[in-house]
Amino acid sequence: MPRALIALFASLSIFTNSVAFFTGGNDNGSAGNINGTTIVITLFVSDVEYGWDVKTYDDVQRIDTVNEYLSMAGDYLEDQVSGYGGDAVFITDFITNKDLAYYIRVNRNMENAELDGDYGANEEALWINIDEQIDVDALKAKYQADNAVFLAVFNTDVTNPAITCTRNWYPGIESDNEIVFLYYIDYGQVNPPAVYAHEILHTFSAPDLYAADPDYGITSRNLSGLQDKYPNDIMLTCSDLSTGEYVYDRITNDITEVTASYIGLI
């Protein structure tokens, strides 16, 4: 465990021997060190429930919005990393860089994994499409990128039961490709730029700070202390701290020292 994180827990008077291990920086998946250049490859996924139609005005507007929010998230991550003395570049604009966006179709309900416990089959369906359609190494070479992150976007409405999430790398995972499952609408609301940034940070080993996770040394004993000290950390909340509402023209949350430590910035 890095000294910075040990000092952090000690300062909260909540550090215990229950910490199992610390994961800081994903060096094995398609997202590694957040310093350097990362390309975000966006997959517009049509499934048996929701689809994308680039010939319709509403879908084109949504696609433009995804590009805009993704750009905000990339700029935010660059600025936050710079604040810790790092240097990160995120290439996200799939309208200018057309080879960073792909339209794929899967013959599955990609919103019901939580209900049927079948996350693996949904992930495998996307991994198969990535392997068949996208030369990730060639894209990384073209953009001189150190990392590649996949953003799978679903054209959901307010009836969508699924919640945006990220598949993180772990030893033995079937594919090294990091995938964010981003539902355009979940919890009845359009996801804002902060959610995009939050999910991308997961691919660099940032844990959620709203639930205990022993793999990251976040126990039920120290969770409330972290939340009290870092109420505006983006891994705890994606809403504006002062209003409790989503913000769509900027990101008002922070990468605090606790998340910075998990992703290897301190």
Secondary structure, DSSP 4 states (H G I P E B T S, - for coil): --HHHHHHHHHTT---TT------S-SSSS---SSEEEEEEEEEEE-SS----TTSHHHHHHHHHHHHHHHHHHHHHHHHHHHTT--EEEE--TTTSGGGEEEEE-SS-TT-HHHHT-HHHHHHHHHHHHHHH--HHHHHHHTT-SEEEEEEEE---TT-----EEE---TT-S-S-EEEEEESEETTEE--HHHHHHHHHHTTTPPPSSS-BGGGTB-HHHHHHHHHH-TTBTTT--S-TTTSS--SSS---B--HHHHHHTT--
